[in-house]
């Protein structure tokens, strides 16, 4: 078949392959369509890769921010721990001083009581 339809000329508005187009021209058109499709596919893949890279970069940035915050919180907790230890030590020292003062006072009272008892007898 030469590509000419038996119904030629056709009713107006009916789409038909132009028989004037040579096989070479049709092959060229098909090649051009394939090239365009390949180009679109390549562009879509490139855009998808760019979106994926942007997502990965955002995820890394988020992770770094999270790590930084965790380090800051840990530092703050360590600082509080150190302050608490220092405070406990200070409280212990003050209690120790009070105990020493109390024992000296008690000792004096005991001595003066012994002196009173000795004076009475």
N, CA, C and O atoms as a MOPAC input file, in Angstrom:
PM7 MOZYME 1SCF
protein

 N      0.84400 1    -1.19200 1     0.00000 1
 C      0.00000 1     0.00000 1     0.00000 1
 C      0.87100 1     1.23100 1     0.00000 1
 O      1.87500 1     1.29100 1     0.71000 1
 N      0.49500 1     2.20200 1    -0.78700 1
 C      1.30600 1     3.41600 1    -0.91500 1
 C      0.94800 1     4.44800 1     0.13200 1
 O      1.46700 1     5.56400 1     0.11100 1
 N      0.03600 1     4.07400 1     1.07800 1
 C     -0.33700 1     5.00000 1     2.11800 1
 C     -1.52700 1     5.84500 1     1.72100 1
 O     -1.98800 1     6.67600 1     2.50300 1
 N     -2.03400 1     5.63900 1     0.50500 1
 C     -3.19500 1     6.40800 1     0.05500 1
 C     -4.43400 1     5.59700 1     0.38100 1
 O     -4.53300 1     4.42000 1     0.03600 1
 N     -5.37300 1     6.24000 1     1.04800 1
 C     -6.60700 1     5.58600 1     1.45500 1
 C     -7.56400 1     5.49000 1     0.26800 1
 O     -7.63300 1     6.39500 1    -0.56400 1
 N     -8.29700 1     4.38800 1     0.20400 1
 C     -9.23200 1     4.16800 1    -0.90400 1
 C    -10.33900 1     5.20700 1    -0.90000 1
 O    -10.95600 1     5.46600 1    -1.93300 1
 N    -10.59800 1     5.81300 1     0.27900 1
 C    -11.68800 1     6.79500 1     0.39600 1
 C    -11.24400 1     8.19500 1     0.00200 1
 O    -11.98000 1     9.16100 1     0.20700 1
 N    -10.05400 1     8.31200 1    -0.55900 1
 C     -9.51000 1     9.63200 1    -0.88100 1
 C    -10.32600 1    10.26400 1    -1.97700 1
 O    -10.70800 1     9.50500 1    -2.86800 1
 N    -10.65200 1    11.54000 1    -2.04800 1
 C    -10.49000 1    12.50700 1    -0.96800 1
 C    -11.48700 1    12.26000 1     0.16400 1
 O    -12.62800 1    11.85700 1    -0.06200 1
 N    -11.02100 1    12.51200 1     1.38700 1
 C    -11.82900 1    12.20000 1     2.56800 1
 C    -12.78000 1    13.32100 1     2.91300 1
 O    -12.70500 1    14.44000 1     2.40400 1
 N    -13.69100 1    12.94900 1     3.82000 1
 C    -14.61300 1    13.96200 1     4.33300 1
 C    -13.78700 1    15.04200 1     5.03500 1
 O    -12.78600 1    14.70800 1     5.66800 1
 N    -14.15700 1    16.30300 1     4.95200 1
 C    -13.38200 1    17.36700 1     5.61200 1
 C    -13.38400 1    17.15900 1     7.12300 1
 O    -14.39600 1    16.75100 1     7.69300 1
 N    -12.24400 1    17.43900 1     7.77800 1
 C    -12.11700 1    17.32700 1     9.22400 1
 C    -11.62400 1    15.96400 1     9.66300 1
 O    -11.23200 1    15.81800 1    10.82100 1
 N    -11.62300 1    14.96600 1     8.81100 1
 C    -11.12300 1    13.65400 1     9.21600 1
 C     -9.61000 1    13.65000 1     9.07100 1
 O     -9.06600 1    13.97400 1     8.01500 1
 N     -8.93500 1    13.27100 1    10.17100 1
 C     -7.47200 1    13.28500 1    10.18500 1
 C     -6.95300 1    12.04000 1     9.49600 1
 O     -7.43600 1    10.93500 1     9.74500 1
 N     -5.98300 1    12.21800 1     8.64000 1
 C     -5.39800 1    11.08600 1     7.93000 1
 C     -3.91900 1    11.35600 1     7.74300 1
 O     -3.49700 1    12.50900 1     7.65600 1
 N     -3.14100 1    10.30600 1     7.68200 1
 C     -1.70700 1    10.48800 1     7.42100 1
 C     -1.55300 1    11.10500 1     6.04200 1
 O     -2.18200 1    10.67800 1     5.07400 1
 N     -0.71700 1    12.10100 1     5.98000 1
 C     -0.50200 1    12.76100 1     4.69200 1
 C      0.29100 1    11.81900 1     3.79000 1
 O      1.45100 1    11.52300 1     4.07700 1
 N     -0.31200 1    11.35100 1     2.71400 1
 C      0.40100 1    10.41500 1     1.83700 1
 C      1.59500 1    11.05900 1     1.13900 1
 O      2.45600 1    10.37100 1     0.59100 1
 N      1.63100 1    12.39300 1     1.16800 1
 C      2.73500 1    13.08100 1     0.51500 1
 C      4.02800 1    12.95000 1     1.32300 1
 O      5.13100 1    13.13700 1     0.81000 1
 N      3.84700 1    12.61500 1     2.63300 1
 C      5.05500 1    12.48300 1     3.46000 1
 C      5.78100 1    11.19700 1     3.07900 1
 O      5.18400 1    10.12200 1     3.02700 1
 N      7.00100 1    11.32100 1     2.83000 1
 C      7.78700 1    10.14000 1     2.49800 1
 C      8.07100 1     9.32400 1     3.75400 1
 O      7.93400 1     9.81500 1     4.87400 1
 N      8.46200 1     8.08800 1     3.54900 1
 C      8.83600 1     7.21400 1     4.67100 1
 C      9.95800 1     7.85800 1     5.46800 1
 O      9.94900 1     7.82400 1     6.69900 1
 N     10.90100 1     8.43200 1     4.78900 1
 C     12.04000 1     9.06700 1     5.45200 1
 C     11.56900 1    10.20500 1     6.35100 1
 O     12.05900 1    10.37000 1     7.46800 1
 N     10.61300 1    10.98900 1     5.85400 1
 C     10.10900 1    12.11600 1     6.64900 1
 C      9.39000 1    11.59900 1     7.89100 1
 O      9.55200 1    12.15000 1     8.98000 1
 N      8.57200 1    10.51000 1     7.72600 1
 C      7.87600 1     9.94100 1     8.87800 1
 C      8.87500 1     9.38400 1     9.88900 1
 O      8.69400 1     9.54100 1    11.09600 1
 N      9.91500 1     8.74100 1     9.39900 1
 C     10.95700 1     8.21800 1    10.30200 1
 C     11.62200 1     9.37000 1    11.05100 1
 O     11.92400 1     9.26500 1    12.23900 1
 N     11.84100 1    10.46200 1    10.34000 1
 C     12.47500 1    11.64300 1    10.94800 1
 C     11.56700 1    12.19700 1    12.05300 1
 O     12.03700 1    12.55300 1    13.13300 1
 N     10.24100 1    12.26600 1    11.76300 1
 C      9.28100 1    12.75700 1    12.76800 1
 C      9.27900 1    11.85200 1    13.99300 1
 O      9.26900 1    12.33600 1    15.12400 1
 N      9.29000 1    10.53600 1    13.77200 1
 C      9.28600 1     9.57700 1    14.88300 1
 C     10.54800 1     9.74700 1    15.71500 1
 O     10.50500 1     9.70900 1    16.94500 1
 N     11.68300 1     9.93800 1    15.02400 1
 C     12.95800 1    10.13800 1    15.72300 1
 C     12.88800 1    11.41000 1    16.57800 1
 O     13.35900 1    11.43100 1    17.71500 1
 N     12.29700 1    12.46100 1    16.01800 1
 C     12.16600 1    13.74300 1    16.72400 1
 C     11.26000 1    13.58200 1    17.95900 1
 O     11.55600 1    14.12100 1    19.02500 1
 N     10.15200 1    12.83400 1    17.80200 1
 C      9.25500 1    12.58300 1    18.94600 1
 C      9.98600 1    11.81700 1    20.04100 1
 O      9.86100 1    12.14500 1    21.22100 1
 N     10.75300 1    10.79000 1    19.65000 1
 C     11.53700 1    10.00800 1    20.63900 1
 C     12.55300 1    10.88500 1    21.34900 1
 O     12.74500 1    10.78000 1    22.56000 1
 N     13.20800 1    11.76300 1    20.57000 1
 C     14.21000 1    12.66300 1    21.14500 1
 C     13.55000 1    13.59700 1    22.17000 1
 O     14.09100 1    13.82300 1    23.25200 1
 N     12.36900 1    14.13900 1    21.81400 1
 C     11.64800 1    15.03200 1    22.74200 1
 C     11.23500 1    14.28900 1    24.00500 1
 O     11.37700 1    14.80400 1    25.11300 1
 N     10.71600 1    13.05800 1    23.82700 1
 C     10.29800 1    12.27100 1    24.98800 1
 C     11.49700 1    11.98200 1    25.89100 1
 O     11.40600 1    12.07000 1    27.11500 1
 N     12.60900 1    11.64100 1    25.27000 1
 C     13.83800 1    11.34400 1    26.02400 1
 C     14.30500 1    12.59400 1    26.76700 1
 O     14.74700 1    12.51900 1    27.91400 1
 N     14.20100 1    13.73800 1    26.10100 1
 C     14.58200 1    15.01900 1    26.71800 1
 C     13.70700 1    15.30700 1    27.94000 1
 O     14.20500 1    15.68700 1    29.00000 1
 N     12.37700 1    15.11700 1    27.77000 1
 C     11.44100 1    15.35000 1    28.87700 1
 C     11.73900 1    14.39900 1    30.03400 1
 O     11.74900 1    14.79600 1    31.19900 1
 N     11.97900 1    13.14900 1    29.69100 1
 C     12.28500 1    12.13500 1    30.71300 1
 C     13.55700 1    12.52300 1    31.46800 1
 O     13.61800 1    12.45200 1    32.69500 1
 N     14.56400 1    12.93100 1    30.70500 1
 C     15.84100 1    13.33700 1    31.29300 1
 C     15.63300 1    14.54900 1    32.21500 1
 O     16.20100 1    14.61600 1    33.30500 1
 N     14.80600 1    15.50800 1    31.75700 1
 C     14.52700 1    16.70600 1    32.55800 1
 C     13.80700 1    16.32300 1    33.85100 1
 O     14.13200 1    16.84200 1    34.91900 1
 N     12.83100 1    15.41700 1    33.75700 1
 C     12.09400 1    14.98600 1    34.93900 1
 C     13.01500 1    14.27700 1    35.93000 1
 O     12.91800 1    14.48400 1    37.13900 1
 N     13.90800 1    13.43900 1    35.40300 1
 C     14.86100 1    12.73600 1    36.27400 1
 C     15.77900 1    13.73300 1    36.97200 1
 O     16.07900 1    13.60200 1    38.15800 1
 N     16.22000 1    14.73900 1    36.20500 1
 C     17.11200 1    15.76800 1    36.75800 1
 C     16.39700 1    16.52600 1    37.87700 1
 O     16.97200 1    16.76000 1    38.94000 1
 N     15.13200 1    16.91200 1    37.62900 1
 C     14.36400 1    17.63600 1    38.64300 1
 C     14.14400 1    16.77200 1    39.88100 1
 O     14.22200 1    17.25800 1    41.00900 1
 N     13.86700 1    15.48500 1    39.66000 1
 C     13.66000 1    14.57600 1    40.79600 1
 C     14.94200 1    14.45900 1    41.62000 1
 O     14.90600 1    14.44600 1    42.85100 1
 N     16.07200 1    14.37600 1    40.92200 1
 C     17.36600 1    14.28000 1    41.61400 1
 C     17.64100 1    15.55900 1    42.40600 1
 O     18.15900 1    15.51200 1    43.52200 1
 N     17.28400 1    16.70500 1    41.81100 1
 C     17.48500 1    17.98300 1    42.51200 1
 C     16.61700 1    18.06000 1    43.76400 1
 O     17.06700 1    18.51400 1    44.81700 1
 N     15.35100 1    17.60500 1    43.63600 1
 C     14.45800 1    17.60900 1    44.81500 1
 C     15.01300 1    16.69300 1    45.90500 1
 O     14.99800 1    17.02600 1    47.09000 1
 N     15.50200 1    15.53000 1    45.46900 1
 C     16.05900 1    14.56400 1    46.42500 1
 C     17.27800 1    15.15700 1    47.13900 1
 O     17.42900 1    15.00500 1    48.35100 1
 N     18.14100 1    15.83000 1    46.38200 1
 C     19.34500 1    16.45400 1    46.96200 1
 C     18.95200 1    17.56400 1    47.94300 1
 O     19.54400 1    17.70200 1    49.01300 1
 N     17.94000 1    18.35300 1    47.55600 1
 C     17.48900 1    19.44400 1    48.43400 1
 C     16.92500 1    18.87000 1    49.72800 1
 O     17.17300 1    19.39400 1    50.81400 1
 N     16.15200 1    17.77100 1    49.59900 1
 C     15.58400 1    17.11500 1    50.78500 1
 C     16.69500 1    16.59900 1    51.69400 1
 O     16.64600 1    16.76000 1    52.91300 1
 N     17.70200 1    15.97400 1    51.07300 1
 C     18.82900 1    15.42700 1    51.85100 1
 C     19.57200 1    16.55600 1    52.57400 1
 O     19.94100 1    16.42000 1    53.74000 1
 N     19.78400 1    17.67200 1    51.86600 1
 C     20.48500 1    18.81200 1    52.47300 1
 C     19.68100 1    19.36600 1    53.65100 1
 O     20.24100 1    19.70500 1    54.69400 1
 N     18.36500 1    19.45200 1    53.47100 1
 C     17.50100 1    19.95300 1    54.55000 1
 C     17.54900 1    19.00100 1    55.74500 1
 O     17.58300 1    19.44000 1    56.89500 1
 N     17.55200 1    17.70700 1    55.46700 1
 C     17.59800 1    16.69100 1    56.53600 1
 C     18.91400 1    16.79800 1    57.30500 1
 O     18.93300 1    16.71200 1    58.53300 1
 N     20.02000 1    16.98800 1    56.56700 1
 C     21.34200 1    17.12700 1    57.20600 1
 C     21.36800 1    18.37500 1    58.08100 1
 O     21.85900 1    18.34300 1    59.20900 1
 N     20.83500 1    19.47900 1    57.55000 1
 C     20.80900 1    20.73400 1    58.31300 1
 C     19.98700 1    20.56200 1    59.60100 1
 O     20.36900 1    21.04100 1    60.66800 1
 N     18.86200 1    19.87300 1    59.47200 1
 C     17.99700 1    19.61800 1    60.62900 1
 C     18.73200 1    18.77200 1    61.67200 1
 O     18.67100 1    19.04900 1    62.87000 1
 N     19.42700 1    17.73400 1    61.19300 1
 C     20.17400 1    16.83500 1    62.07600 1
 C     21.28300 1    17.61000 1    62.80800 1
 O     21.48900 1    17.42900 1    64.00800 1
 N     21.99600 1    18.47800 1    62.06200 1
 C     23.06600 1    19.27700 1    62.67500 1
 C     22.50400 1    20.20400 1    63.73900 1
 O     23.09500 1    20.36600 1    64.80600 1
 N     21.35200 1    20.81700 1    63.44500 1
 C     20.70100 1    21.71300 1    64.40400 1
 C     20.30300 1    20.93300 1    65.65600 1
 O     20.48800 1    21.40100 1    66.77900 1
 N     19.75400 1    19.73500 1    65.44400 1
 C     19.34500 1    18.88200 1    66.57000 1
 C     20.56500 1    18.52600 1    67.42600 1
 O     20.51400 1    18.60500 1    68.65400 1
 N     21.65400 1    18.13600 1    66.77300 1
 C     22.88300 1    17.76100 1    67.49600 1
 C     23.41700 1    18.93800 1    68.30000 1
 O     23.82700 1    18.78800 1    69.45100 1
 N     23.40600 1    20.13000 1    67.66500 1
 C     23.90100 1    21.33000 1    68.34300 1
 C     23.06600 1    21.59700 1    69.59500 1
 O     23.60900 1    21.88200 1    70.66300 1
 N     21.74200 1    21.50400 1    69.45600 1
 C     20.86400 1    21.74300 1    70.61400 1
 C     21.12100 1    20.71300 1    71.70700 1
 O     21.15200 1    21.05200 1    72.89000 1
 N     21.30600 1    19.44800 1    71.30800 1
 C     21.56700 1    18.39500 1    72.29900 1
 C     22.87000 1    18.66900 1    73.04500 1
 O     22.94400 1    18.49500 1    74.26200 1
 N     23.91600 1    19.10800 1    72.29500 1
 C     25.19800 1    19.43500 1    72.94800 1
 C     25.03000 1    20.58200 1    73.93400 1
 O     25.56400 1    20.54600 1    75.04200 1
 N     24.26900 1    21.61700 1    73.51300 1
 C     24.04700 1    22.76900 1    74.39900 1
 C     23.30200 1    22.34200 1    75.66400 1
 O     23.63700 1    22.77000 1    76.76800 1
 N     22.28400 1    21.48800 1    75.48700 1
 C     21.52000 1    21.01700 1    76.64500 1
 C     22.40900 1    20.20500 1    77.57300 1
 O     22.33000 1    20.34800 1    78.79300 1
 N     23.25600 1    19.35600 1    77.00300 1
 C     24.17400 1    18.52600 1    77.79900 1
 C     25.12500 1    19.42500 1    78.59400 1
 O     25.36500 1    19.20000 1    79.78000 1
 N     25.66500 1    20.45600 1    77.91500 1
 C     26.56300 1    21.40000 1    78.59500 1
 C     25.84300 1    22.07400 1    79.76000 1
 O     26.39700 1    22.21000 1    80.85000 1
 N     24.59400 1    22.49400 1    79.51400 1
 C     23.80000 1    23.15500 1    80.55100 1
 C     23.57400 1    22.20000 1    81.72600 1
 O     23.70200 1    22.59300 1    82.88600 1
 N     23.23600 1    20.93800 1    81.41600 1
 C     23.02100 1    19.93800 1    82.47100 1
 C     24.30500 1    19.70600 1    83.27000 1
 O     24.27300 1    19.61400 1    84.49700 1
 N     25.43800 1    19.61200 1    82.56100 1
 C     26.72300 1    19.40600 1    83.23900 1
 C     27.03900 1    20.57900 1    84.17400 1
 O     27.52900 1    20.39600 1    85.28800 1
 N     26.74000 1    21.79900 1    83.68000 1
 C     26.99400 1    22.99400 1    84.48900 1
 C     26.15100 1    22.94400 1    85.77200 1
 O     26.64000 1    23.23300 1    86.86500 1
 N     24.87900 1    22.57300 1    85.61200 1
 C     23.96700 1    22.48000 1    86.76800 1
 C     24.47400 1    21.41700 1    87.74300 1
 O     24.46100 1    21.62300 1    88.95600 1
 N     24.92600 1    20.26800 1    87.19900 1
 C     25.47800 1    19.18100 1    88.02600 1
 C     26.63400 1    19.71200 1    88.86400 1
 O     26.68800 1    19.47900 1    90.07100 1
 N     27.56000 1    20.42600 1    88.22600 1
 C     28.74100 1    20.96200 1    88.91700 1
 C     28.30800 1    21.92600 1    90.02200 1
 O     28.84200 1    21.89300 1    91.13000 1
 N     27.31700 1    22.80000 1    89.70100 1
 C     26.83300 1    23.75600 1    90.70300 1
 C     26.19800 1    23.02900 1    91.88700 1
 O     26.39000 1    23.42300 1    93.03700 1
 N     25.44000 1    21.96600 1    91.60400 1
 C     24.79500 1    21.21000 1    92.68000 1
 C     25.82800 1    20.53900 1    93.58100 1
 O     25.68500 1    20.53300 1    94.80300 1
 N     26.86200 1    19.97700 1    92.97300 1
 C     27.92100 1    19.33200 1    93.75600 1
 C     28.59700 1    20.37200 1    94.65800 1
 O     28.84800 1    20.11500 1    95.83600 1
 N     28.88700 1    21.55200 1    94.09000 1
 C     29.52700 1    22.61600 1    94.86800 1
 C     28.61600 1    23.05800 1    96.02200 1
 O     29.08100 1    23.29900 1    97.13600 1
 N     27.31700 1    23.16000 1    95.73500 1
 C     26.35600 1    23.57000 1    96.75400 1
 C     26.28100 1    22.53800 1    97.88500 1
 O     26.27000 1    22.89700 1    99.06200 1
 N     26.22800 1    21.25400 1    97.51400 1
 C     26.19700 1    20.19100 1    98.53800 1
 C     27.44100 1    20.25200 1    99.42400 1
 O     27.36600 1    20.10200 1   100.64300 1
 N     28.58100 1    20.47400 1    98.78100 1
 C     29.85000 1    20.55200 1    99.52900 1
 C     29.80400 1    21.72000 1   100.52000 1
 O     30.21000 1    21.59300 1   101.67500 1
 N     29.29800 1    22.86300 1   100.03400 1
 C     29.20800 1    24.04600 1   100.88900 1
 C     28.27800 1    23.77700 1   102.07400 1
 O     28.59100 1    24.12400 1   103.21300 1
 N     27.12600 1    23.14900 1   101.78900 1
 C     26.16400 1    22.82900 1   102.85500 1
 C     26.80500 1    21.89400 1   103.88400 1
 O     26.65000 1    22.08400 1   105.09000 1
 N     27.53000 1    20.87800 1   103.39000 1
 C     28.21300 1    19.93300 1   104.29900 1
 C     29.22500 1    20.67100 1   105.18000 1
 O     29.30700 1    20.43000 1   106.38500 1
 N     29.99200 1    21.57300 1   104.56000 1
 C     30.99300 1    22.32900 1   105.32400 1
 C     30.32600 1    23.18700 1   106.39200 1
 O     30.79800 1    23.26000 1   107.52600 1
 N     29.19600 1    23.85100 1   106.01100 1
 C     28.47500 1    24.68600 1   106.98700 1
 C     27.92800 1    23.83900 1   108.12900 1
 O     28.00000 1    24.22800 1   109.29500 1
 N     27.37400 1    22.66800 1   107.77900 1
 C     26.84500 1    21.78000 1   108.81700 1
 C     27.97700 1    21.31200 1   109.74200 1
 O     27.81000 1    21.21600 1   110.95800 1
 N     29.12600 1    21.02800 1   109.13200 1
 C     30.28900 1    20.59600 1   109.90900 1
 C     30.70000 1    21.70400 1   110.88200 1
 O     30.97200 1    21.44600 1   112.05400 1
 N     30.74300 1    22.93800 1   110.37800 1
 C     31.10000 1    24.07800 1   111.24100 1
 C     30.09700 1    24.21500 1   112.39600 1
 O     30.48900 1    24.40500 1   113.54800 1
 N     28.80700 1    24.11800 1   112.07600 1
 C     27.76300 1    24.23100 1   113.11000 1
 C     27.92100 1    23.12300 1   114.14900 1
 O     27.75100 1    23.34500 1   115.34800 1
 N     28.25000 1    21.92100 1   113.66200 1
 C     28.43300 1    20.77700 1   114.55800 1
 C     29.61100 1    21.04900 1   115.50300 1
 O     29.52400 1    20.80800 1   116.70700 1
 N     30.70200 1    21.55000 1   114.94100 1
 C     31.88700 1    21.85200 1   115.75100 1
 C     31.53400 1    22.90600 1   116.81800 1
 O     31.87600 1    22.76000 1   117.99100 1
 N     30.84000 1    23.97300 1   116.37900 1
 C     30.43600 1    25.03200 1   117.31200 1
 C     29.53400 1    24.45900 1   118.40700 1
 O     29.70500 1    24.75500 1   119.59000 1
 N     28.57400 1    23.63500 1   117.98900 1
 C     27.63100 1    23.01700 1   118.93000 1
 C     28.38300 1    22.14900 1   119.94200 1
 O     28.10500 1    22.20400 1   121.14000 1
 N     29.34500 1    21.33900 1   119.45300 1
 C     30.09600 1    20.45500 1   120.34500 1
 C     30.96000 1    21.25500 1   121.32000 1
 O     31.08200 1    20.88100 1   122.48700 1
 N     31.56100 1    22.35300 1   120.85100 1
 C     32.36600 1    23.20400 1   121.74600 1
 C     31.48600 1    23.81600 1   122.83400 1
 O     31.85700 1    23.87100 1   124.00700 1
 N     30.28400 1    24.28400 1   122.39800 1
 C     29.33200 1    24.88100 1   123.32900 1
 C     28.91200 1    23.85400 1   124.38700 1
 O     28.85900 1    24.15000 1   125.58100 1
 N     28.61600 1    22.63700 1   123.91000 1
 C     28.18900 1    21.55900 1   124.79600 1
 C     29.31000 1    21.21600 1   125.78600 1
 O     29.08400 1    20.97000 1   126.97000 1
 N     30.54000 1    21.21300 1   125.22900 1
 C     31.70900 1    20.90900 1   126.06100 1
 C     31.84300 1    21.95300 1   127.18100 1
 O     32.09400 1    21.61200 1   128.33600 1
 N     31.67100 1    23.22500 1   126.81500 1
 C     31.76200 1    24.30900 1   127.80500 1
 C     30.66900 1    24.16100 1   128.86000 1
 O     30.90300 1    24.32200 1   130.05800 1
 N     29.45100 1    23.84400 1   128.36500 1
 C     28.33300 1    23.65800 1   129.30400 1
 C     28.63600 1    22.51400 1   130.26600 1
 O     28.38900 1    22.60900 1   131.46900 1
 N     29.18200 1    21.41900 1   129.70400 1
 C     29.51800 1    20.26700 1   130.53000 1
 C     30.58200 1    20.64900 1   131.56400 1
 O     30.48800 1    20.27100 1   132.73200 1
 N     31.59600 1    21.40400 1   131.12100 1
 C     32.66300 1    21.82900 1   132.02900 1
 C     32.11500 1    22.73900 1   133.13400 1
 O     32.43600 1    22.58100 1   134.31100 1
 N     31.26400 1    23.71000 1   132.71100 1
 C     30.72800 1    24.62800 1   133.72700 1
 C     29.77900 1    23.86800 1   134.67700 1
 O     29.70900 1    24.18400 1   135.86500 1
 N     29.05400 1    22.87100 1   134.15300 1
 C     28.17400 1    22.04900 1   134.98600 1
 C     29.00500 1    21.26100 1   135.99300 1
 O     28.66400 1    21.16200 1   137.17100 1
 N     30.16400 1    20.67500 1   135.46300 1
 C     31.06700 1    19.93700 1   136.35700 1
 C     31.63500 1    20.85100 1   137.43400 1
 O     31.78200 1    20.46500 1   138.59300 1
 N     31.95300 1    22.09200 1   137.01000 1
 C     32.49600 1    23.07000 1   137.95600 1
 C     31.46400 1    23.40600 1   139.01900 1
 O     31.79600 1    23.52400 1   140.19900 1
 N     30.19000 1    23.56400 1   138.59600 1
 C     29.10500 1    23.85700 1   139.53700 1
 C     28.94000 1    22.69600 1   140.51900 1
 O     28.78500 1    22.89100 1   141.72400 1
 N     28.98000 1    21.45200 1   139.94800 1
 C     28.82000 1    20.29100 1   140.79500 1
 C     29.98700 1    20.21400 1   141.80300 1
 O     29.79700 1    19.92200 1   142.98400 1
 N     31.16400 1    20.47800 1   141.30300 1
 C     32.34100 1    20.43900 1   142.16300 1
 C     32.23600 1    21.50400 1   143.24900 1
 O     32.64800 1    21.28100 1   144.38800 1
 N     31.67800 1    22.67300 1   142.88900 1
 C     31.54600 1    23.75600 1   143.86400 1
 C     30.52000 1    23.38900 1   144.94400 1
 O     30.64900 1    23.77600 1   146.10500 1
 N     29.49900 1    22.63000 1   144.52500 1
 C     28.46000 1    22.26300 1   145.47200 1
 C     28.96700 1    21.23900 1   146.47800 1
 O     28.52900 1    21.23900 1   147.62900 1
 N     29.87000 1    20.37900 1   146.07000 1
 C     30.31300 1    19.32800 1   146.97900 1
 C     31.61400 1    19.63200 1   147.62900 1
 O     32.11000 1    18.83200 1   148.42300 1

